[in-house]
Amino acid sequence: MLILKEHKEKQIADKSQAEEKLGLLEEKIACSSLSEFKDLLHTFRNWREEILNYFDYRITNGFVEGKNNRIKTIKRMAYGYRNLDNFRLRILATNPGSQVTVSHLLT
Protein backbone atom coordinates (compact mmCIF):
# COMPACT_ATOMS: atom_id res chain seq x y z
CA MET A 1 0.00 0.00 0.00
CA LEU A 2 2.91 2.31 0.69
CA ILE A 3 4.03 1.84 -2.90
CA LEU A 4 0.55 2.77 -4.12
CA LYS A 5 0.39 5.75 -1.79
CA GLU A 6 3.78 7.06 -2.90
CA HIS A 7 2.77 6.92 -6.56
CA LYS A 8 -0.87 7.97 -6.29
CA GLU A 9 -0.32 11.57 -7.32
CA LYS A 10 2.29 10.90 -9.98
CA GLN A 11 1.17 7.76 -11.72
CA ILE A 12 -2.28 6.68 -10.60
CA ALA A 13 -4.98 8.92 -11.92
CA ASP A 14 -8.07 6.81 -11.33
CA LYS A 15 -9.43 3.65 -9.79
CA SER A 16 -8.86 1.49 -12.89
CA GLN A 17 -5.15 2.35 -12.92
CA ALA A 18 -4.95 1.72 -9.19
CA GLU A 19 -6.60 -1.67 -9.63
CA GLU A 20 -4.09 -2.58 -12.33
CA LYS A 21 -1.09 -1.48 -10.24
CA LEU A 22 -2.43 -3.24 -7.15
CA GLY A 23 -2.79 -6.41 -9.21
CA LEU A 24 0.82 -6.13 -10.37
CA LEU A 25 1.96 -5.58 -6.80
CA GLU A 26 -0.01 -8.60 -5.64
CA GLU A 27 1.65 -10.72 -8.33
CA LYS A 28 5.11 -9.60 -7.18
CA ILE A 29 4.24 -10.34 -3.58
CA ALA A 30 2.85 -13.79 -4.49
CA CYS A 31 6.21 -14.67 -6.06
CA SER A 32 8.13 -13.64 -2.94
CA SER A 33 9.41 -16.22 -0.48
CA LEU A 34 9.06 -13.96 2.57
CA SER A 35 6.26 -15.02 4.90
CA GLU A 36 5.64 -11.38 5.91
CA PHE A 37 4.79 -10.60 2.30
CA LYS A 38 2.32 -13.46 2.26
CA ASP A 39 0.57 -11.83 5.22
CA LEU A 40 0.59 -8.54 3.33
CA LEU A 41 -0.95 -10.23 0.31
CA HIS A 42 -3.71 -11.61 2.52
CA THR A 43 -4.34 -8.10 3.88
CA PHE A 44 -4.47 -6.62 0.38
CA ARG A 45 -7.00 -9.21 -0.69
CA ASN A 46 -9.16 -8.63 2.39
CA TRP A 47 -9.08 -4.83 2.02
CA ARG A 48 -8.90 -4.55 -1.77
CA GLU A 49 -12.22 -2.75 -2.20
CA GLU A 50 -11.46 -0.26 0.57
CA ILE A 51 -7.97 0.43 -0.79
CA LEU A 52 -9.33 1.06 -4.26
CA ASN A 53 -12.17 3.25 -2.95
CA TYR A 54 -9.53 5.82 -2.02
CA PHE A 55 -9.10 6.53 -5.71
CA ASP A 56 -12.81 7.32 -6.06
CA TYR A 57 -13.21 9.57 -3.03
CA ARG A 58 -9.63 10.70 -2.14
CA ILE A 59 -10.30 10.66 1.59
CA THR A 60 -8.69 8.65 4.39
CA ASN A 61 -9.37 8.02 8.05
CA GLY A 62 -6.00 9.50 9.05
CA PHE A 63 -7.59 12.30 11.10
CA VAL A 64 -9.58 9.84 13.21
CA GLU A 65 -6.55 7.55 13.61
CA GLY A 66 -4.59 10.54 14.91
CA LYS A 67 -7.28 11.34 17.46
CA ASN A 68 -7.37 7.71 18.62
CA ASN A 69 -3.57 7.72 18.97
CA ARG A 70 -3.72 10.89 21.07
CA ILE A 71 -6.35 9.37 23.39
CA LYS A 72 -4.29 6.20 23.84
CA THR A 73 -1.23 8.28 24.66
CA ILE A 74 -3.16 10.23 27.29
CA LYS A 75 -4.34 6.97 28.85
CA ARG A 76 -0.78 5.61 28.98
CA MET A 77 0.60 8.79 30.53
CA ALA A 78 -2.11 8.88 33.19
CA TYR A 79 -1.84 5.22 34.22
CA GLY A 80 -5.64 5.10 34.10
CA TYR A 81 -8.02 7.84 35.10
CA ARG A 82 -10.31 7.03 38.00
CA ASN A 83 -12.52 10.00 37.23
CA LEU A 84 -14.03 9.77 33.73
CA ASP A 85 -14.83 13.49 33.70
CA ASN A 86 -11.15 14.37 34.19
CA PHE A 87 -10.18 11.95 31.40
CA ARG A 88 -12.71 13.58 29.06
CA LEU A 89 -11.45 17.07 29.96
CA ARG A 90 -7.86 16.02 29.29
CA ILE A 91 -8.81 14.70 25.84
CA LEU A 92 -10.73 17.87 25.00
CA ALA A 93 -7.88 20.08 26.23
CA THR A 94 -5.39 18.49 23.83
CA ASN A 95 -7.39 19.55 20.77
CA PRO A 96 -6.25 22.75 19.04
CA GLY A 97 -8.61 25.64 19.68
CA SER A 98 -10.11 24.02 22.76
CA GLN A 99 -11.36 26.39 25.46
CA VAL A 100 -10.95 23.74 28.18
CA THR A 101 -8.38 24.44 30.88
CA VAL A 102 -7.05 21.58 32.96
CA SER A 103 -4.38 23.12 35.15
CA HIS A 104 -5.72 21.25 38.19
CA LEU A 105 -5.25 17.98 36.28
CA LEU A 106 -1.55 18.59 35.71
CA THR A 107 -0.61 18.17 39.35
BELHU-V348283 format. One record per pair of residues at least 12 apart in sequence whose ideal C-beta (glycine too) atoms are under 10 Angstrom apart, sorted by the first residue. I is the first residue (numbers start at 0). J is the second residue. D is the distance in whole Angstrom. If there is no record, write none. Layout:
i=[I | I]
j=[J | J]
d=[D | D]
//
This chain:
i=[0 | 0 | 0 | 0 | 0 | 0 | 0 | 0 | 2 | 2 | 2 | 2 | 2 | 3 | 3 | 3 | 3 | 3 | 3 | 3 | 3 | 3 | 4 | 4 | 4 | 6 | 7 | 7 | 7 | 7 | 11 | 11 | 12 | 13 | 13 | 14 | 14 | 14 | 14 | 14 | 14 | 15 | 15 | 16 | 17 | 17 | 17 | 17 | 17 | 17 | 18 | 18 | 18 | 18 | 21 | 21 | 21 | 21 | 21 | 22 | 22 | 24 | 24 | 24 | 25 | 25 | 25 | 25 | 25 | 26 | 27 | 28 | 28 | 28 | 66 | 66 | 66 | 69 | 69 | 69 | 70 | 70 | 70 | 70 | 72 | 73 | 73 | 73 | 73 | 73 | 74 | 74 | 74 | 76 | 77 | 77 | 80 | 82 | 85 | 85 | 85 | 86 | 87 | 88 | 88 | 88 | 88 | 89 | 89 | 89 | 92 | 92]
j=[21 | 24 | 39 | 42 | 43 | 46 | 50 | 53 | 20 | 21 | 23 | 24 | 27 | 17 | 20 | 21 | 24 | 43 | 50 | 51 | 53 | 54 | 50 | 53 | 59 | 20 | 20 | 53 | 54 | 57 | 53 | 54 | 54 | 54 | 55 | 51 | 52 | 53 | 54 | 55 | 56 | 51 | 54 | 54 | 50 | 51 | 52 | 53 | 54 | 55 | 47 | 50 | 51 | 54 | 43 | 47 | 50 | 51 | 54 | 43 | 47 | 39 | 40 | 43 | 39 | 40 | 43 | 44 | 47 | 40 | 40 | 40 | 41 | 43 | 90 | 93 | 94 | 90 | 93 | 94 | 86 | 89 | 90 | 93 | 93 | 86 | 89 | 90 | 92 | 93 | 86 | 89 | 90 | 89 | 89 | 104 | 104 | 104 | 101 | 103 | 104 | 104 | 99 | 100 | 101 | 103 | 104 | 101 | 104 | 105 | 104 | 105]
d=[9 | 9 | 8 | 8 | 7 | 8 | 6 | 9 | 8 | 9 | 10 | 6 | 9 | 7 | 6 | 6 | 7 | 10 | 7 | 9 | 9 | 9 | 10 | 9 | 9 | 7 | 9 | 8 | 7 | 9 | 10 | 7 | 8 | 6 | 8 | 6 | 8 | 9 | 4 | 5 | 10 | 9 | 9 | 8 | 8 | 6 | 10 | 8 | 4 | 9 | 8 | 9 | 6 | 8 | 7 | 7 | 7 | 7 | 10 | 10 | 9 | 9 | 9 | 8 | 9 | 6 | 6 | 7 | 9 | 10 | 10 | 5 | 10 | 7 | 9 | 9 | 8 | 7 | 6 | 8 | 9 | 9 | 6 | 9 | 9 | 7 | 5 | 6 | 9 | 7 | 8 | 9 | 9 | 9 | 7 | 9 | 9 | 9 | 8 | 9 | 6 | 9 | 9 | 9 | 5 | 9 | 7 | 6 | 6 | 9 | 8 | 10]
//
